[in-house]
């Protein structure tokens, strides 16, 4: 399993499709793509259809009435 990425401003991000797999909403990347493209995912209350959407700590992802909040892993970013 790959680690969350750090952006230039040192804020951790994870792509939406990867998050769906980690949260066990989707079993594969292909399934994640179908779920996202169907409009079934809300990010911060807005329908999101981009599977590469970068999620940051504090973002809220909704699917089928379940809400997930993105949290930091608590580790310092690499230098």
PDB file of N, CA, C and O in Angstrom:
ATOM      1  N   UNK A   1       0.847  -1.162   0.000  1.00  0.00           N
ATOM      2  CA  UNK A   1       0.000   0.000   0.000  1.00  0.00           C
ATOM      3  C   UNK A   1       0.898   1.233   0.000  1.00  0.00           C
ATOM      4  O   UNK A   1       1.858   1.295   0.768  1.00  0.00           O
ATOM      5  N   UNK A   2       0.605   2.197  -0.837  1.00  0.00           N
ATOM      6  CA  UNK A   2       1.455   3.370  -0.917  1.00  0.00           C
ATOM      7  C   UNK A   2       1.061   4.397   0.131  1.00  0.00           C
ATOM      8  O   UNK A   2      -0.062   4.411   0.635  1.00  0.00           O
ATOM      9  N   UNK A   3       2.010   5.246   0.436  1.00  0.00           N
ATOM     10  CA  UNK A   3       1.835   6.267   1.463  1.00  0.00           C
ATOM     11  C   UNK A   3       1.158   7.496   0.883  1.00  0.00           C
ATOM     12  O   UNK A   3       1.214   7.726  -0.325  1.00  0.00           O
ATOM     13  N   UNK A   4       0.503   8.307   1.754  1.00  0.00           N
ATOM     14  CA  UNK A   4      -0.033   9.586   1.288  1.00  0.00           C
ATOM     15  C   UNK A   4       1.094  10.460   0.752  1.00  0.00           C
ATOM     16  O   UNK A   4       2.237  10.349   1.196  1.00  0.00           O
ATOM     17  N   UNK A   5       0.775  11.318  -0.190  1.00  0.00           N
ATOM     18  CA  UNK A   5       1.768  12.202  -0.781  1.00  0.00           C
ATOM     19  C   UNK A   5       1.819  13.503   0.010  1.00  0.00           C
ATOM     20  O   UNK A   5       0.849  13.881   0.667  1.00  0.00           O
ATOM     21  N   UNK A   6       2.961  14.182  -0.061  1.00  0.00           N
ATOM     22  CA  UNK A   6       3.088  15.521   0.500  1.00  0.00           C
ATOM     23  C   UNK A   6       3.169  16.488  -0.658  1.00  0.00           C
ATOM     24  O   UNK A   6       3.956  16.290  -1.584  1.00  0.00           O
ATOM     25  N   UNK A   7       2.357  17.539  -0.613  1.00  0.00           N
ATOM     26  CA  UNK A   7       2.388  18.556  -1.654  1.00  0.00           C
ATOM     27  C   UNK A   7       3.486  19.545  -1.329  1.00  0.00           C
ATOM     28  O   UNK A   7       4.150  19.427  -0.299  1.00  0.00           O
ATOM     29  N   UNK A   8       3.678  20.507  -2.191  1.00  0.00           N
ATOM     30  CA  UNK A   8       4.745  21.482  -1.985  1.00  0.00           C
ATOM     31  C   UNK A   8       4.571  22.257  -0.689  1.00  0.00           C
ATOM     32  O   UNK A   8       5.561  22.676  -0.091  1.00  0.00           O
ATOM     33  N   UNK A   9       3.339  22.458  -0.241  1.00  0.00           N
ATOM     34  CA  UNK A   9       3.138  23.187   1.016  1.00  0.00           C
ATOM     35  C   UNK A   9       3.133  22.244   2.219  1.00  0.00           C
ATOM     36  O   UNK A   9       2.677  22.613   3.301  1.00  0.00           O
ATOM     37  N   UNK A  10       3.645  21.019   2.024  1.00  0.00           N
ATOM     38  CA  UNK A  10       3.810  20.013   3.082  1.00  0.00           C
ATOM     39  C   UNK A  10       2.505  19.584   3.735  1.00  0.00           C
ATOM     40  O   UNK A  10       2.490  19.212   4.908  1.00  0.00           O
ATOM     41  N   UNK A  11       1.416  19.633   2.989  1.00  0.00           N
ATOM     42  CA  UNK A  11       0.144  19.122   3.470  1.00  0.00           C
ATOM     43  C   UNK A  11      -0.072  17.766   2.820  1.00  0.00           C
ATOM     44  O   UNK A  11       0.004  17.638   1.598  1.00  0.00           O
ATOM     45  N   UNK A  12      -0.341  16.754   3.636  1.00  0.00           N
ATOM     46  CA  UNK A  12      -0.572  15.418   3.100  1.00  0.00           C
ATOM     47  C   UNK A  12      -1.805  15.415   2.218  1.00  0.00           C
ATOM     48  O   UNK A  12      -2.796  16.086   2.508  1.00  0.00           O
ATOM     49  N   UNK A  13      -1.732  14.651   1.136  1.00  0.00           N
ATOM     50  CA  UNK A  13      -2.890  14.454   0.276  1.00  0.00           C
ATOM     51  C   UNK A  13      -2.989  12.982  -0.076  1.00  0.00           C
ATOM     52  O   UNK A  13      -2.015  12.232  -0.003  1.00  0.00           O
ATOM     53  N   UNK A  14      -4.193  12.592  -0.459  1.00  0.00           N
ATOM     54  CA  UNK A  14      -4.416  11.256  -1.004  1.00  0.00           C
ATOM     55  C   UNK A  14      -5.438  11.413  -2.120  1.00  0.00           C
ATOM     56  O   UNK A  14      -6.391  12.183  -1.997  1.00  0.00           O
ATOM     57  N   UNK A  15      -5.238  10.691  -3.194  1.00  0.00           N
ATOM     58  CA  UNK A  15      -6.176  10.779  -4.311  1.00  0.00           C
ATOM     59  C   UNK A  15      -7.476  10.074  -3.941  1.00  0.00           C
ATOM     60  O   UNK A  15      -7.476   9.080  -3.216  1.00  0.00           O
ATOM     61  N   UNK A  16      -8.572  10.603  -4.448  1.00  0.00           N
ATOM     62  CA  UNK A  16      -9.900  10.093  -4.114  1.00  0.00           C
ATOM     63  C   UNK A  16     -10.032   8.605  -4.400  1.00  0.00           C
ATOM     64  O   UNK A  16     -10.551   7.868  -3.562  1.00  0.00           O
ATOM     65  N   UNK A  17      -9.578   8.143  -5.559  1.00  0.00           N
ATOM     66  CA  UNK A  17      -9.727   6.720  -5.866  1.00  0.00           C
ATOM     67  C   UNK A  17      -8.944   5.847  -4.895  1.00  0.00           C
ATOM     68  O   UNK A  17      -9.416   4.776  -4.511  1.00  0.00           O
ATOM     69  N   UNK A  18      -7.755   6.288  -4.493  1.00  0.00           N
ATOM     70  CA  UNK A  18      -6.977   5.532  -3.502  1.00  0.00           C
ATOM     71  C   UNK A  18      -7.678   5.515  -2.154  1.00  0.00           C
ATOM     72  O   UNK A  18      -7.685   4.499  -1.460  1.00  0.00           O
ATOM     73  N   UNK A  19      -8.270   6.657  -1.787  1.00  0.00           N
ATOM     74  CA  UNK A  19      -8.989   6.717  -0.518  1.00  0.00           C
ATOM     75  C   UNK A  19     -10.153   5.732  -0.507  1.00  0.00           C
ATOM     76  O   UNK A  19     -10.376   5.043   0.489  1.00  0.00           O
ATOM     77  N   UNK A  20     -10.897   5.662  -1.616  1.00  0.00           N
ATOM     78  CA  UNK A  20     -12.044   4.755  -1.673  1.00  0.00           C
ATOM     79  C   UNK A  20     -11.618   3.306  -1.477  1.00  0.00           C
ATOM     80  O   UNK A  20     -12.341   2.523  -0.861  1.00  0.00           O
ATOM     81  N   UNK A  21     -10.459   2.949  -1.994  1.00  0.00           N
ATOM     82  CA  UNK A  21      -9.949   1.592  -1.789  1.00  0.00           C
ATOM     83  C   UNK A  21      -9.532   1.387  -0.335  1.00  0.00           C
ATOM     84  O   UNK A  21      -9.845   0.355   0.259  1.00  0.00           O
ATOM     85  N   UNK A  22      -8.830   2.358   0.240  1.00  0.00           N
ATOM     86  CA  UNK A  22      -8.398   2.235   1.633  1.00  0.00           C
ATOM     87  C   UNK A  22      -9.585   2.169   2.598  1.00  0.00           C
ATOM     88  O   UNK A  22      -9.541   1.455   3.600  1.00  0.00           O
ATOM     89  N   UNK A  23     -10.641   2.918   2.287  1.00  0.00           N
ATOM     90  CA  UNK A  23     -11.833   2.937   3.138  1.00  0.00           C
ATOM     91  C   UNK A  23     -12.740   1.738   2.858  1.00  0.00           C
ATOM     92  O   UNK A  23     -13.791   1.592   3.483  1.00  0.00           O
ATOM     93  N   UNK A  24     -12.336   0.888   1.926  1.00  0.00           N
ATOM     94  CA  UNK A  24     -13.074  -0.304   1.522  1.00  0.00           C
ATOM     95  C   UNK A  24     -14.459   0.018   0.956  1.00  0.00           C
ATOM     96  O   UNK A  24     -15.393  -0.776   1.073  1.00  0.00           O
ATOM     97  N   UNK A  25     -14.570   1.190   0.345  1.00  0.00           N
ATOM     98  CA  UNK A  25     -15.779   1.553  -0.393  1.00  0.00           C
ATOM     99  C   UNK A  25     -15.720   0.874  -1.756  1.00  0.00           C
ATOM    100  O   UNK A  25     -16.741   0.453  -2.299  1.00  0.00           O
ATOM    101  N   UNK A  26     -14.503   0.772  -2.303  1.00  0.00           N
ATOM    102  CA  UNK A  26     -14.265   0.097  -3.585  1.00  0.00           C
ATOM    103  C   UNK A  26     -13.207  -0.978  -3.362  1.00  0.00           C
ATOM    104  O   UNK A  26     -12.290  -0.810  -2.558  1.00  0.00           O
ATOM    105  N   UNK A  27     -13.350  -2.072  -4.079  1.00  0.00           N
ATOM    106  CA  UNK A  27     -12.407  -3.177  -3.955  1.00  0.00           C
ATOM    107  C   UNK A  27     -11.235  -3.064  -4.921  1.00  0.00           C
ATOM    108  O   UNK A  27     -10.209  -3.721  -4.743  1.00  0.00           O
ATOM    109  N   UNK A  28     -11.393  -2.221  -5.951  1.00  0.00           N
ATOM    110  CA  UNK A  28     -10.339  -2.077  -6.954  1.00  0.00           C
ATOM    111  C   UNK A  28     -10.369  -0.662  -7.511  1.00  0.00           C
ATOM    112  O   UNK A  28     -11.315   0.092  -7.285  1.00  0.00           O
ATOM    113  N   UNK A  29      -9.314  -0.317  -8.244  1.00  0.00           N
ATOM    114  CA  UNK A  29      -9.271   0.981  -8.889  1.00  0.00           C
ATOM    115  C   UNK A  29     -10.367   1.143  -9.923  1.00  0.00           C
ATOM    116  O   UNK A  29     -10.925   2.229 -10.081  1.00  0.00           O
ATOM    117  N   UNK A  30     -10.675   0.070 -10.624  1.00  0.00           N
ATOM    118  CA  UNK A  30     -11.745   0.113 -11.620  1.00  0.00           C
ATOM    119  C   UNK A  30     -13.097   0.365 -10.982  1.00  0.00           C
ATOM    120  O   UNK A  30     -13.899   1.147 -11.492  1.00  0.00           O
ATOM    121  N   UNK A  31     -13.344  -0.301  -9.865  1.00  0.00           N
ATOM    122  CA  UNK A  31     -14.607  -0.087  -9.155  1.00  0.00           C
ATOM    123  C   UNK A  31     -14.678   1.340  -8.610  1.00  0.00           C
ATOM    124  O   UNK A  31     -15.734   1.971  -8.659  1.00  0.00           O
ATOM    125  N   UNK A  32     -13.556   1.848  -8.092  1.00  0.00           N
ATOM    126  CA  UNK A  32     -13.519   3.230  -7.591  1.00  0.00           C
ATOM    127  C   UNK A  32     -13.858   4.203  -8.715  1.00  0.00           C
ATOM    128  O   UNK A  32     -14.614   5.152  -8.509  1.00  0.00           O
ATOM    129  N   UNK A  33     -13.305   3.972  -9.895  1.00  0.00           N
ATOM    130  CA  UNK A  33     -13.560   4.837 -11.047  1.00  0.00           C
ATOM    131  C   UNK A  33     -15.048   4.865 -11.384  1.00  0.00           C
ATOM    132  O   UNK A  33     -15.608   5.933 -11.632  1.00  0.00           O
ATOM    133  N   UNK A  34     -15.689   3.700 -11.393  1.00  0.00           N
ATOM    134  CA  UNK A  34     -17.116   3.623 -11.718  1.00  0.00           C
ATOM    135  C   UNK A  34     -17.949   4.369 -10.674  1.00  0.00           C
ATOM    136  O   UNK A  34     -18.864   5.116 -11.022  1.00  0.00           O
ATOM    137  N   UNK A  35     -17.629   4.163  -9.398  1.00  0.00           N
ATOM    138  CA  UNK A  35     -18.372   4.831  -8.324  1.00  0.00           C
ATOM    139  C   UNK A  35     -18.234   6.344  -8.445  1.00  0.00           C
ATOM    140  O   UNK A  35     -19.216   7.077  -8.331  1.00  0.00           O
ATOM    141  N   UNK A  36     -16.999   6.808  -8.677  1.00  0.00           N
ATOM    142  CA  UNK A  36     -16.755   8.254  -8.778  1.00  0.00           C
ATOM    143  C   UNK A  36     -17.459   8.834  -9.993  1.00  0.00           C
ATOM    144  O   UNK A  36     -18.149   9.848  -9.885  1.00  0.00           O
ATOM    145  N   UNK A  37     -17.290   8.198 -11.151  1.00  0.00           N
ATOM    146  CA  UNK A  37     -17.902   8.715 -12.385  1.00  0.00           C
ATOM    147  C   UNK A  37     -19.430   8.710 -12.334  1.00  0.00           C
ATOM    148  O   UNK A  37     -20.076   9.474 -13.052  1.00  0.00           O
ATOM    149  N   UNK A  38     -20.013   7.854 -11.490  1.00  0.00           N
ATOM    150  CA  UNK A  38     -21.475   7.794 -11.389  1.00  0.00           C
ATOM    151  C   UNK A  38     -22.058   8.969 -10.612  1.00  0.00           C
ATOM    152  O   UNK A  38     -23.273   9.164 -10.592  1.00  0.00           O
ATOM    153  N   UNK A  39     -21.183   9.757  -9.969  1.00  0.00           N
ATOM    154  CA  UNK A  39     -21.665  10.904  -9.194  1.00  0.00           C
ATOM    155  C   UNK A  39     -22.089  10.531  -7.783  1.00  0.00           C
ATOM    156  O   UNK A  39     -22.769  11.310  -7.115  1.00  0.00           O
ATOM    157  N   UNK A  40     -21.694   9.345  -7.320  1.00  0.00           N
ATOM    158  CA  UNK A  40     -22.114   8.850  -6.008  1.00  0.00           C
ATOM    159  C   UNK A  40     -21.243   9.353  -4.856  1.00  0.00           C
ATOM    160  O   UNK A  40     -21.514   9.040  -3.697  1.00  0.00           O
ATOM    161  N   UNK A  41     -20.208  10.124  -5.162  1.00  0.00           N
ATOM    162  CA  UNK A  41     -19.287  10.602  -4.130  1.00  0.00           C
ATOM    163  C   UNK A  41     -19.421  12.109  -3.982  1.00  0.00           C
ATOM    164  O   UNK A  41     -19.399  12.848  -4.966  1.00  0.00           O
ATOM    165  N   UNK A  42     -19.559  12.551  -2.741  1.00  0.00           N
ATOM    166  CA  UNK A  42     -19.542  13.978  -2.424  1.00  0.00           C
ATOM    167  C   UNK A  42     -18.258  14.266  -1.666  1.00  0.00           C
ATOM    168  O   UNK A  42     -17.881  13.518  -0.765  1.00  0.00           O
ATOM    169  N   UNK A  43     -17.589  15.347  -2.030  1.00  0.00           N
ATOM    170  CA  UNK A  43     -16.434  15.825  -1.274  1.00  0.00           C
ATOM    171  C   UNK A  43     -16.793  17.218  -0.777  1.00  0.00           C
ATOM    172  O   UNK A  43     -17.038  18.133  -1.562  1.00  0.00           O
ATOM    173  N   UNK A  44     -16.817  17.355   0.527  1.00  0.00           N
ATOM    174  CA  UNK A  44     -17.212  18.619   1.162  1.00  0.00           C
ATOM    175  C   UNK A  44     -18.578  19.088   0.655  1.00  0.00           C
ATOM    176  O   UNK A  44     -18.797  20.280   0.438  1.00  0.00           O
ATOM    177  N   UNK A  45     -19.491  18.129   0.472  1.00  0.00           N
ATOM    178  CA  UNK A  45     -20.860  18.446   0.089  1.00  0.00           C
ATOM    179  C   UNK A  45     -21.099  18.664  -1.396  1.00  0.00           C
ATOM    180  O   UNK A  45     -22.216  18.992  -1.797  1.00  0.00           O
ATOM    181  N   UNK A  46     -20.076  18.490  -2.218  1.00  0.00           N
ATOM    182  CA  UNK A  46     -20.187  18.728  -3.662  1.00  0.00           C
ATOM    183  C   UNK A  46     -19.875  17.435  -4.405  1.00  0.00           C
ATOM    184  O   UNK A  46     -18.906  16.750  -4.078  1.00  0.00           O
ATOM    185  N   UNK A  47     -20.693  17.096  -5.406  1.00  0.00           N
ATOM    186  CA  UNK A  47     -20.451  15.901  -6.212  1.00  0.00           C
ATOM    187  C   UNK A  47     -19.074  16.015  -6.853  1.00  0.00           C
ATOM    188  O   UNK A  47     -18.738  17.033  -7.459  1.00  0.00           O
ATOM    189  N   UNK A  48     -18.287  14.961  -6.710  1.00  0.00           N
ATOM    190  CA  UNK A  48     -16.931  14.939  -7.278  1.00  0.00           C
ATOM    191  C   UNK A  48     -16.830  13.786  -8.265  1.00  0.00           C
ATOM    192  O   UNK A  48     -17.114  12.641  -7.915  1.00  0.00           O
ATOM    193  N   UNK A  49     -16.425  14.084  -9.501  1.00  0.00           N
ATOM    194  CA  UNK A  49     -16.306  13.051 -10.528  1.00  0.00           C
ATOM    195  C   UNK A  49     -14.871  12.878 -11.013  1.00  0.00           C
ATOM    196  O   UNK A  49     -14.628  12.168 -11.989  1.00  0.00           O
ATOM    197  N   UNK A  50     -13.917  13.522 -10.340  1.00  0.00           N
ATOM    198  CA  UNK A  50     -12.501  13.377 -10.714  1.00  0.00           C
ATOM    199  C   UNK A  50     -11.857  12.378  -9.761  1.00  0.00           C
ATOM    200  O   UNK A  50     -11.764  12.628  -8.560  1.00  0.00           O
ATOM    201  N   UNK A  51     -11.411  11.243 -10.301  1.00  0.00           N
ATOM    202  CA  UNK A  51     -10.841  10.224  -9.416  1.00  0.00           C
ATOM    203  C   UNK A  51      -9.488  10.634  -8.860  1.00  0.00           C
ATOM    204  O   UNK A  51      -9.072  10.115  -7.824  1.00  0.00           O
ATOM    205  N   UNK A  52      -8.796  11.543  -9.514  1.00  0.00           N
ATOM    206  CA  UNK A  52      -7.498  12.007  -9.044  1.00  0.00           C
ATOM    207  C   UNK A  52      -7.579  13.180  -8.085  1.00  0.00           C
ATOM    208  O   UNK A  52      -6.554  13.743  -7.701  1.00  0.00           O
ATOM    209  N   UNK A  53      -8.798  13.554  -7.692  1.00  0.00           N
ATOM    210  CA  UNK A  53      -9.001  14.687  -6.768  1.00  0.00           C
ATOM    211  C   UNK A  53      -8.162  14.480  -5.521  1.00  0.00           C
ATOM    212  O   UNK A  53      -8.266  13.436  -4.877  1.00  0.00           O
ATOM    213  N   UNK A  54      -7.335  15.450  -5.167  1.00  0.00           N
ATOM    214  CA  UNK A  54      -6.483  15.354  -3.986  1.00  0.00           C
ATOM    215  C   UNK A  54      -7.300  15.703  -2.743  1.00  0.00           C
ATOM    216  O   UNK A  54      -7.883  16.783  -2.648  1.00  0.00           O
ATOM    217  N   UNK A  55      -7.330  14.780  -1.810  1.00  0.00           N
ATOM    218  CA  UNK A  55      -8.008  15.008  -0.546  1.00  0.00           C
ATOM    219  C   UNK A  55      -6.974  15.426   0.487  1.00  0.00           C
ATOM    220  O   UNK A  55      -5.861  14.901   0.514  1.00  0.00           O
ATOM    221  N   UNK A  56      -7.350  16.374   1.335  1.00  0.00           N
ATOM    222  CA  UNK A  56      -6.470  16.891   2.378  1.00  0.00           C
ATOM    223  C   UNK A  56      -7.115  16.675   3.740  1.00  0.00           C
ATOM    224  O   UNK A  56      -8.328  16.487   3.828  1.00  0.00           O
ATOM    225  N   UNK A  57      -6.318  16.699   4.798  1.00  0.00           N
ATOM    226  CA  UNK A  57      -6.906  16.570   6.136  1.00  0.00           C
ATOM    227  C   UNK A  57      -8.040  17.585   6.324  1.00  0.00           C
ATOM    228  O   UNK A  57      -7.910  18.760   5.980  1.00  0.00           O
ATOM    229  N   UNK A  58      -9.146  17.098   6.875  1.00  0.00           N
ATOM    230  CA  UNK A  58     -10.320  17.937   7.086  1.00  0.00           C
ATOM    231  C   UNK A  58     -11.378  17.790   6.014  1.00  0.00           C
ATOM    232  O   UNK A  58     -12.541  18.123   6.243  1.00  0.00           O
ATOM    233  N   UNK A  59     -10.991  17.288   4.826  1.00  0.00           N
ATOM    234  CA  UNK A  59     -11.980  17.065   3.769  1.00  0.00           C
ATOM    235  C   UNK A  59     -12.966  15.989   4.221  1.00  0.00           C
ATOM    236  O   UNK A  59     -12.600  15.061   4.942  1.00  0.00           O
ATOM    237  N   UNK A  60     -14.215  16.126   3.790  1.00  0.00           N
ATOM    238  CA  UNK A  60     -15.261  15.169   4.131  1.00  0.00           C
ATOM    239  C   UNK A  60     -15.730  14.481   2.851  1.00  0.00           C
ATOM    240  O   UNK A  60     -16.096  15.132   1.873  1.00  0.00           O
ATOM    241  N   UNK A  61     -15.710  13.154   2.883  1.00  0.00           N
ATOM    242  CA  UNK A  61     -16.130  12.345   1.739  1.00  0.00           C
ATOM    243  C   UNK A  61     -17.402  11.619   2.146  1.00  0.00           C
ATOM    244  O   UNK A  61     -17.462  11.000   3.209  1.00  0.00           O
ATOM    245  N   UNK A  62     -18.429  11.700   1.285  1.00  0.00           N
ATOM    246  CA  UNK A  62     -19.710  11.057   1.566  1.00  0.00           C
ATOM    247  C   UNK A  62     -20.038  10.048   0.475  1.00  0.00           C
ATOM    248  O   UNK A  62     -19.851  10.311  -0.713  1.00  0.00           O
ATOM    249  N   UNK A  63     -20.538   8.872   0.907  1.00  0.00           N
ATOM    250  CA  UNK A  63     -20.984   7.840  -0.031  1.00  0.00           C
ATOM    251  C   UNK A  63     -22.091   7.052   0.641  1.00  0.00           C
ATOM    252  O   UNK A  63     -21.914   6.546   1.749  1.00  0.00           O
ATOM    253  N   UNK A  64     -23.237   6.944  -0.026  1.00  0.00           N
ATOM    254  CA  UNK A  64     -24.385   6.182   0.492  1.00  0.00           C
ATOM    255  C   UNK A  64     -24.745   6.543   1.929  1.00  0.00           C
ATOM    256  O   UNK A  64     -25.035   5.663   2.740  1.00  0.00           O
ATOM    257  N   UNK A  65     -24.726   7.836   2.242  1.00  0.00           N
ATOM    258  CA  UNK A  65     -25.120   8.294   3.572  1.00  0.00           C
ATOM    259  C   UNK A  65     -24.043   8.160   4.632  1.00  0.00           C
ATOM    260  O   UNK A  65     -24.244   8.603   5.763  1.00  0.00           O
ATOM    261  N   UNK A  66     -22.906   7.563   4.301  1.00  0.00           N
ATOM    262  CA  UNK A  66     -21.779   7.448   5.237  1.00  0.00           C
ATOM    263  C   UNK A  66     -20.817   8.602   4.985  1.00  0.00           C
ATOM    264  O   UNK A  66     -20.524   8.941   3.838  1.00  0.00           O
ATOM    265  N   UNK A  67     -20.330   9.198   6.062  1.00  0.00           N
ATOM    266  CA  UNK A  67     -19.376  10.296   5.926  1.00  0.00           C
ATOM    267  C   UNK A  67     -18.029   9.890   6.512  1.00  0.00           C
ATOM    268  O   UNK A  67     -17.959   9.287   7.583  1.00  0.00           O
ATOM    269  N   UNK A  68     -16.970  10.228   5.797  1.00  0.00           N
ATOM    270  CA  UNK A  68     -15.604   9.937   6.204  1.00  0.00           C
ATOM    271  C   UNK A  68     -14.849  11.257   6.245  1.00  0.00           C
ATOM    272  O   UNK A  68     -14.977  12.072   5.331  1.00  0.00           O
ATOM    273  N   UNK A  69     -14.067  11.475   7.289  1.00  0.00           N
ATOM    274  CA  UNK A  69     -13.268  12.692   7.410  1.00  0.00           C
ATOM    275  C   UNK A  69     -11.805  12.316   7.236  1.00  0.00           C
ATOM    276  O   UNK A  69     -11.297  11.417   7.906  1.00  0.00           O
ATOM    277  N   UNK A  70     -11.137  13.014   6.331  1.00  0.00           N
ATOM    278  CA  UNK A  70      -9.720  12.751   6.076  1.00  0.00           C
ATOM    279  C   UNK A  70      -8.921  13.313   7.247  1.00  0.00           C
ATOM    280  O   UNK A  70      -9.092  14.465   7.648  1.00  0.00           O
ATOM    281  N   UNK A  71      -8.044  12.466   7.785  1.00  0.00           N
ATOM    282  CA  UNK A  71      -7.205  12.882   8.895  1.00  0.00           C
ATOM    283  C   UNK A  71      -5.741  12.735   8.517  1.00  0.00           C
ATOM    284  O   UNK A  71      -5.390  11.927   7.657  1.00  0.00           O
ATOM    285  N   UNK A  72      -4.901  13.507   9.153  1.00  0.00           N
ATOM    286  CA  UNK A  72      -3.455  13.396   8.974  1.00  0.00           C
ATOM    287  C   UNK A  72      -2.981  12.130   9.659  1.00  0.00           C
ATOM    288  O   UNK A  72      -3.610  11.661  10.608  1.00  0.00           O
ATOM    289  N   UNK A  73      -1.872  11.571   9.184  1.00  0.00           N
ATOM    290  CA  UNK A  73      -1.332  10.393   9.844  1.00  0.00           C
ATOM    291  C   UNK A  73      -0.529  10.766  11.085  1.00  0.00           C
ATOM    292  O   UNK A  73      -0.053   9.887  11.804  1.00  0.00           O
ATOM    293  N   UNK A  74      -0.374  12.071  11.340  1.00  0.00           N
ATOM    294  CA  UNK A  74       0.291  12.539  12.538  1.00  0.00           C
ATOM    295  C   UNK A  74       1.801  12.535  12.460  1.00  0.00           C
ATOM    296  O   UNK A  74       2.465  12.924  13.421  1.00  0.00           O
ATOM    297  N   UNK A  75       2.365  12.106  11.336  1.00  0.00           N
ATOM    298  CA  UNK A  75       3.811  12.074  11.193  1.00  0.00           C
ATOM    299  C   UNK A  75       4.284  13.365  10.539  1.00  0.00           C
ATOM    300  O   UNK A  75       3.573  13.970   9.736  1.00  0.00           O
ATOM    301  N   UNK A  76       5.485  13.770  10.892  1.00  0.00           N
ATOM    302  CA  UNK A  76       6.073  14.938  10.265  1.00  0.00           C
ATOM    303  C   UNK A  76       6.432  14.613   8.821  1.00  0.00           C
ATOM    304  O   UNK A  76       6.848  13.490   8.535  1.00  0.00           O
ATOM    305  N   UNK A  77       6.281  15.571   7.902  1.00  0.00           N
ATOM    306  CA  UNK A  77       6.646  15.312   6.510  1.00  0.00           C
ATOM    307  C   UNK A  77       8.148  15.110   6.370  1.00  0.00           C
ATOM    308  O   UNK A  77       8.922  15.653   7.158  1.00  0.00           O
ATOM    309  N   UNK A  78       8.569  14.330   5.370  1.00  0.00           N
ATOM    310  CA  UNK A  78      10.019  14.134   5.166  1.00  0.00           C
ATOM    311  C   UNK A  78      10.687  15.429   4.763  1.00  0.00           C
ATOM    312  O   UNK A  78      10.076  16.293   4.136  1.00  0.00           O
ATOM    313  N   UNK A  79      11.958  15.553   5.135  1.00  0.00           N
ATOM    314  CA  UNK A  79      12.690  16.780   4.806  1.00  0.00           C
ATOM    315  C   UNK A  79      13.486  16.619   3.545  1.00  0.00           C
ATOM    316  O   UNK A  79      14.163  17.553   3.118  1.00  0.00           O
TER     317      UNK A  79
END
